[in-house]
């Protein structure tokens, strides 16, 4: 059993940390030894219900122990788990089902209705029902002879800029995620990892691999709640927390209270944390956040550590990886010049092997990320924008990320999303959708004056939409495609035609 597979990782953790607590999910608590036995008997239960090595077994549930059992049991069997976004419906759900073509599927009552409506006709298990495969309801099978490059999971991209694509994530990719991030976070067996991020994206699954890497405990909560976050983290005994950058302003926007420090958490992983929020977060909550570059298709290629921080930067290159910054012709650009980030791994199968329906990508190839970054002469990287999010206005390229940073620094703004809308003069106009800070009154004209102090004239937004909430994916990313479709409405403030914005909605 190779150590670069999920069964190998779990077997080693059970050998080295057998009686230490591993899983804490709802009422379920398991040690590492119990988790290994659960994976073996879950594989037996799956096999007894017709699942075979190489099958794709999908799940469309919230965060629950059955989904973790399915992940570990399918890996032990040599099958592939396909966790589906619980917010999918209609054509979006049909698209991922057509790509994945699962033989079996675990659902909940509400998602089962949508799955049937989308045309799924395979075997459907309802979570909690008597006939659902579960640990202890099958023989303990030996781990399948899976290889590091075999697919363990198919994870679908969030689709914030286009159609979701199924990413083939091999066993070794999870192992390398576990090693890389546990090292960056300085994890030990005494840590308790706490995540409320959904298991249908890479972050929460990778935290599971991090726990197994060092023998730490892993606590999975059902969902994110800004008002209850620190109370729930304290109840879990968390020492390490997992967030996304969009969640950080939400937590800072909560009224201060005794729960802000009534917890044990001291470190956290939070990709894309706004530069202005990093220090206030540490001062208020006592948690040092690390940042980094990674994706469903890659790994933690660039990152910070608790003792190596530079707010506004995503970190330096991690061991085992290469990075280049290139122009439109894929020619390297000098340090200090924005360009697309290309990455390459020297670790076997540390990256995804490709997308469903497409040829496998060679392991040693340079991967285009679609992200615009700057590498400084001292090796630190700064994220500029998604290339697809660059706005072209009057011959100038505008980074939506940089405009968002300025907008968020306004004292009445809790969060914001900047995106292009069509201009009467061709190219784009800059539009911003703003979520006001609780208890604050936001004047669009004042916001634009604030932007003009920090941005070149061509980059300051023309349009301002003040919303009660931003459309988010289940992982907290803003659905900019939805905002672009909404576009300019009768309630949008336009600095070209009015000095008085609409009432805050």
Secondary structure, 3 states (H helix, E strand, C coil): CCCCCHHHHHHHHHHHHCCCEEEEECCEEEEHHHHHHHHHHHHHHHHHCCCCCCCEEEEECCCCHHHHHHHHHHHHHCCEEEECCCCCCHHHHHHHHHHHCCCEEEECHHHHHHHHHCCCCCEEEECCCCCCCCCCCCCCCCCCCCCCCCEEEEEECCCCCCCCCEEEEEHHHHHHHHHHHHHHHCCCCCCEEEECCCCCCHHHHHHHHHHHHHCCEEEECCCCCCCCHHHHHHHHCCCEEEEEHHHHHHHHCCCCCHHHCCCCCCEEEEECCCHHHHHHHHHHHCCEEECEECCCCCCCCEECECCECCCCCCEEECCCEEEEEECCCCCECCCCCCEEEEEEECCCCCCCCEECCCCCCCCCCCEEEEEEEEECCCCCEEEEEEHHHEEEECCEEEEHHHHHHHHHCCCCEEEEEEEEEECCCCCEEEEEEEEECCCCCCCHHHHHHHHHHHCCHHHCCCEEEEECCCCECCCCCECHHHHHHHCCCCCCEECCCCCCCCCCC
